[in-house]
Amino acid sequence: MQAIPWRGGTGREWVGPSVASILRIALGPLRCLMAAPSLLCLAALAAMLLRHPDVAFYEIDRIAFALLLMGVAARVLILRERYVAIERISWPMLGLTIIAVAGVITQPFDHEVWSLLASKFIVPFTLFHLAGAVFRDEKHFRQFEIFTALVLAYLCFTAIAFLVGAHALIFPRYILDESLGFHADRARGPLLQAVANGVSLNLLGLLAFHAYRRGSLRGVKVAILLLSVPLAILATMTRAVWLAFAGSLVAVICLSKNRKLRTLSIALAVVAAIGLAVAMSSTTLGDSVTDRLEERGPVDYRAAVYEGGWRMFLERPLTGWGFHRMPDELPRYVSGYREKVLYPHNTYLELAVEHGLVGFALYLWLMWELWRLGRGRIPSGDRHSFLNADFHRMWPVLLAVYWINASMVVMSYQFVNGLLFTVAGMLAAQRRRAEAELAC
């Protein structure tokens, strides 16, 4: 029996091209994901920043993160590229993740707990190991710098608009919703927490200054953006943020060898001083700043919480109480507060209480390894790139900003952790390139 011809061919001839076309259409989205993993990584960070608290839009950051993993996995399987490299820093990160997962997996499923677990450990761990392969050359570094500058511009605009009372200019609108997050009376940005917004502004400001210093971002607009950072920092009305920013500004001035850049750094300090003077001279802003400087309530609260947390630690010093158990247990050890849930507002105290000396030692090891990344050798091809010698000198300043703010809040913010560990992953990959160059 002969095959039925179709447009001059047989049935078999017609089926083959159709299947190939279907496969091309089906694999089209996957090819798009494979084409630009660096843009996928930046899109995931943007989703973590703009994650809407509304349940209907709750998983946008998880979707973006999953798309990033799918794109990387496809490249590994099809192109046989090596993406994951085990570093010394991988071991304390893995140890902390295992301890946290072991404490959660035996408990009934709680979406909030697993979300915090991802924000604190899983997402930073994954982004660290992907960043070195995703951001591999100057083109990718340029994309990262433009992204950080755009995010900085958005956060500065939002903070200053809040400071001057131009609430109609703030987007998205949920930032102004007093029923969501914390510190609705301060410039808290889309992270819904003033300290998280402040540390993001500080880190992004340092990255933008570095880009301006090496000439990859130039022009009056970038200079104006940098000069707006002190005002945005002031708008957070948070003393830990002010202290960290002042310290980083002094460090930048001391590290700037170029006279022009040192002048810009001093200009930033002058703008910060003028902004503070204007705020103090204005009745409303001056009262707000004065109240924040003189407010004793948060200090007394932290003292009570730290004392209660220390008592919890002494009861279980080795293994701790388990992941995210401290907020529910802490009220039994703190007197004078009727809340059913109390938060430690200190990353190091929470680690010691929930994971004991073992977890705290792993975290100290992790921070030590992060610091060591900035002391690695620079390959000859990277001496004028984003990760040049100037950036290596600034890396301890970035870490110090993170550490100071971590003493005043629990660093459970995906965007902040993701940003820091993405840069750390770039430095780790640079160290591998330097070792390979030295071996040759």
Secondary structure, 3 states (H helix, E strand, C coil): CCCCCECCECHHHHHHHHHHHHHHHHHHHHHHHHHCHHHHHHHHHHHHHCCCCCHHHCCHHHHHHHHHHHHHHHHHHHCCCCCCCCCCCHHHHHHHHHHHHHHHHCCCCCHHHHHHHHHHHHHHHHHHHHHHHHCCCHHHHHHHHHHHHHHHHHHHHHHHHHHCCCHHHCCCHHHHCCCCCCCCCCCCHHHCCHHHHHHHHHHHHHHHHHHHHHCCCCCHHHHHHHHHHHHHHHHCCCHHHHHHHHHHHHHHHHHCCCHHHHHHHHHHHHHHHHHHHHHHHCHHHHHHHHHHHHCCHHHHHHHHHHHHHHHHHHHCCCCCCCCCCHHHHHHHHCCCCCCCCCCCCCHHHHHHHHHHHHHHHHHHHHHHHHHHHCCCCCCHHHCCCCCCHHHHHHHHHHHHHHHHHHCCCCCCCHHHHHHHHHHHHHHHHHHHHHHHHHHC
